[in-house]
Amino acid sequence: MSLSKGLKRKVDGENRAFKEDWTANYAFILPDFINTKPLCLICNEVVAACKEYNIKRHHETKHDTFKVAFPPKTEARKRKIEALTAGYAHSSRILVRGLTAQQKVTTASLKALRVLAKHNRPFTDAEDFKEVMVTVLEELATDKSMDGVIVSVKQVSLSARSAIRRIEALSDAVQGVIIKGLSQANYFSLAIDESTDSTDVAQNASMLDILMERSSGKSCCLLFH
């Protein structure tokens, strides 16, 4: 490999600082996210590299009439940039709230299915479980503040297919914790025995004890059909 190729680097991977005057000059901002890229307030597109050349080229190529409608360093330009910035901030808050609400619905679904799995209930019972929750809430709710909760419960996905997928996700998460614990353990013990489930089906029962220095031990029971 030649020296020139060995020294080649990606431009968009360089650590360049965003300058505040680029907002006033080109209507660009740098959102407060991890690994973010400069974003145009006019069209909401991003440029690959945090360089003035890229930002200026985008602005002059796609928004060449902006400087005519809002001349640089004028009060009209300042008010327009402030309005664009406020609009973006408002949209971002709505998006974050939407994501947070969806995350809560997903978390509720996982916890509900965990209860069903804990009591060995079939996945097909999940929808009945959801109907019971909605019925109870609708009967007990005495003010409008509960309407949002009822709507959220109705949005919780508890179909048999979703139940299988989420239970598998929980199982993978538990498996990951166990493997991580074993890899970091100073000592561990494993006991294996045969047992039967509630329907008299044979299964393998494994008891695992993990001992860590300077911390309490962890125990878990694993059942395999």
Phi and psi in degrees as a GROMACS rama.xvg file:
@    title "Ramachandran Plot"
@    xaxis  label "Phi"
@    yaxis  label "Psi"
@TYPE xy
-73.2494  162.322  SER-2
-64.8594  -37.7418  LEU-3
-63.8999  -38.7092  SER-4
-70.6822  -35.097  LYS-5
-67.5404  -28.6474  GLY-6
-92.9675  -2.86474  LEU-7
-65.5419  141.907  LYS-8
-140.834  156.282  ARG-9
-79.8392  131.452  LYS-10
-65.6088  -40.7636  VAL-11
-73.4787  -4.75427  ASP-12
-97.262  -2.53143  GLY-13
-74.0177  149.239  GLU-14
-90.3611  88.0648  ASN-15
-106.798  141.362  ARG-16
-87.141  137.434  ALA-17
-80.679  132.765  PHE-18
-99.189  136.758  LYS-19
-62.1515  -32.8064  GLU-20
-70.0833  -11.6891  ASP-21
-67.8456  -25.6617  TRP-22
-67.3088  -46.6998  THR-23
-70.7283  -36.3959  ALA-24
-80.8573  -36.4901  ASN-25
-128.915  5.45784  TYR-26
58.6559  43.8681  ALA-27
-117.277  148.72  PHE-28
-133.788  167.204  ILE-29
-115.958  101.324  LEU-30
-56.2779  152.943  PRO-31
-87.8093  64.0932  ASP-32
-127.481  164.76  PHE-33
-73.2661  137.113  ILE-34
54.9459  36.1047  ASN-35
-79.8155  163.822  THR-36
-126.862  156.193  LYS-37
-55.2115  135.314  PRO-38
-120.99  135.899  LEU-39
-81.9417  125.227  CYS-40
-72.4206  -19.0462  LEU-41
-80.8432  -46.9682  ILE-42
-116.927  -3.01889  CYS-43
64.1208  21.4451  ASN-44
-90.3465  158.131  GLU-45
-114.333  156.512  VAL-46
-107.736  153.117  VAL-47
-68.0454  -37.548  ALA-48
-121.679  144.667  ALA-49
-83.4999  67.0181  CYS-50
-128.314  142.454  LYS-51
-61.7212  -34.7367  GLU-52
-59.9017  -47.0765  TYR-53
-64.8669  -42.7526  ASN-54
-66.5987  -45.0293  ILE-55
-63.9176  -41.8327  LYS-56
-62.9381  -42.2359  ARG-57
-61.0118  -46.9962  HIS-58
-63.2178  -46.1803  HIS-59
-75.1585  -26.6094  GLU-60
-80.8866  -43.4225  THR-61
-99.0632  -19.3565  LYS-62
-133.068  49.2039  HIS-63
-68.7074  -19.3054  ASP-64
-87.606  -7.58278  THR-65
-63.1282  -41.1195  PHE-66
-69.9618  -21.609  LYS-67
-77.6884  -45.5145  VAL-68
-71.7417  -33.7428  ALA-69
-133.273  83.9678  PHE-70
-57.723  145.174  PRO-71
-57.6828  144.718  PRO-72
61.7692  30.1238  LYS-73
-112.721  163.156  THR-74
-66.0705  -33.195  GLU-75
-64.1802  -42.1755  ALA-76
-63.2492  -43.8083  ARG-77
-60.8314  -46.0863  LYS-78
-65.4054  -38.1198  ARG-79
-65.3319  -43.686  LYS-80
-63.0659  -41.4012  ILE-81
-63.1611  -39.669  GLU-82
-66.7152  -42.0707  ALA-83
-64.1403  -41.4186  LEU-84
-64.8733  -42.9417  THR-85
-65.0182  -38.6965  ALA-86
-63.5028  -41.5501  GLY-87
-65.6488  -42.2906  TYR-88
-62.1725  -40.3472  ALA-89
-64.3651  -44.8809  HIS-90
-62.207  -38.5325  SER-91
-65.5641  -39.8348  SER-92
-64.6126  -40.8692  ARG-93
-62.6378  -42.4989  ILE-94
-63.0313  -43.684  LEU-95
-64.1272  -42.824  VAL-96
-63.0736  -39.9871  ARG-97
-63.1294  -43.0836  GLY-98
-65.0756  -40.8072  LEU-99
-63.0831  -43.2804  THR-100
-63.2571  -42.0612  ALA-101
-66.3789  -37.0307  GLN-102
-63.31  -38.7228  GLN-103
-65.7307  -40.5491  LYS-104
-62.6361  -43.14  VAL-105
-64.5174  -42.6931  THR-106
-61.8901  -42.519  THR-107
-61.8093  -40.1948  ALA-108
-61.9034  -44.8028  SER-109
-62.5094  -43.1243  LEU-110
-68.6489  -38.239  LYS-111
-64.5776  -43.8158  ALA-112
-68.8152  -29.8981  LEU-113
-63.9265  -39.212  ARG-114
-63.4559  -44.1718  VAL-115
-62.5457  -42.7978  LEU-116
-66.1738  -37.256  ALA-117
-61.3511  -35.1625  LYS-118
-99.1937  15.4796  HIS-119
56.289  38.0431  ASN-120
-87.5379  144.242  ARG-121
-66.4032  150.41  PRO-122
-60.5574  -27.8016  PHE-123
-67.4037  -14.1215  THR-124
-78.0578  -12.6652  ASP-125
-61.4289  -43.6729  ALA-126
-65.1622  -37.1845  GLU-127
-64.8213  -39.7552  ASP-128
-59.5787  -42.6798  PHE-129
-64.9114  -42.7186  LYS-130
-62.3316  -38.5851  GLU-131
-62.5256  -45.7707  VAL-132
-59.8997  -46.4243  MET-133
-62.2853  -43.2901  VAL-134
-61.842  -44.9556  THR-135
-64.345  -44.963  VAL-136
-64.1271  -42.4069  LEU-137
-64.6166  -31.6357  GLU-138
-77.641  -37.5497  GLU-139
-89.1645  -21.1362  LEU-140
-67.5825  121.369  ALA-141
-111.234  -4.23542  THR-142
-140.067  166.486  ASP-143
-67.1652  -18.6646  LYS-144
-64.4694  -20.2036  SER-145
-87.0178  -9.35853  MET-146
-59.8971  -40.2543  ASP-147
-64.1591  -36.8962  GLY-148
-66.3571  -42.924  VAL-149
-63.3903  -41.6728  ILE-150
-61.6455  -41.6395  VAL-151
-64.3183  -40.3392  SER-152
-63.1138  -39.9539  VAL-153
-64.6535  -26.1482  LYS-154
-83.0132  -13.8205  GLN-155
-64.7485  123.701  VAL-156
-84.413  112.215  SER-157
-128.978  25.5685  LEU-158
-66.5551  161.914  SER-159
-58.2264  -41.1928  ALA-160
-65.5763  -43.9356  ARG-161
-65.0476  -37.7429  SER-162
-60.9717  -45.4305  ALA-163
-60.7791  -44.4495  ILE-164
-64.4502  -41.767  ARG-165
-74.2538  -36.9212  ARG-166
-63.1959  -39.2554  ILE-167
-63.2825  -38.0274  GLU-168
-65.0932  -41.87  ALA-169
-63.254  -41.4752  LEU-170
-62.106  -42.8201  SER-171
-63.5942  -37.6869  ASP-172
-65.6156  -43.4224  ALA-173
-63.3833  -43.109  VAL-174
-60.2447  -40.6255  GLN-175
-63.2749  -40.2189  GLY-176
-64.4745  -42.1819  VAL-177
-64.3621  -46.5933  ILE-178
-62.597  -41.0016  ILE-179
-64.2562  -42.2737  LYS-180
-62.4923  -41.732  GLY-181
-64.441  -39.7203  LEU-182
-68.5835  -24.9718  SER-183
-102.919  -3.93499  GLN-184
-72.986  143.738  ALA-185
-79.9914  -36.948  ASN-186
-145.826  151.557  TYR-187
-151.538  154.568  PHE-188
-128.63  147.712  SER-189
-132.832  122.803  LEU-190
-116.098  132.599  ALA-191
-123.124  134.248  ILE-192
-148.93  164.258  ASP-193
-101.582  137.751  GLU-194
-141.184  -175.643  SER-195
-130.178  152.813  THR-196
-86.7484  -170.132  ASP-197
-66.1676  -17.9081  SER-198
-103.899  15.9854  THR-199
68.2734  24.3586  ASP-200
-87.2716  132.077  VAL-201
-65.9016  141.191  ALA-202
-148.24  156.516  GLN-203
-91.5821  126.471  ASN-204
-108.828  122.644  ALA-205
-120.839  126.471  SER-206
-107.18  122.66  MET-207
-117.158  126.31  LEU-208
-114.102  126.062  ASP-209
-114.242  125.433  ILE-210
-113.092  126.915  LEU-211
-118.606  144.614  MET-212
-69.0152  142.593  GLU-213
60.4885  23.1712  ARG-214
-154.552  160.787  SER-215
-73.1412  157.339  SER-216
-77.6051  165.791  GLY-217
-126.912  140.044  LYS-218
-126.735  145.346  SER-219
-150.708  148.723  CYS-220
-112.091  127.277  CYS-221
-114.964  131.503  LEU-222
-117.523  130.142  LEU-223
-127.36  126.242  PHE-224
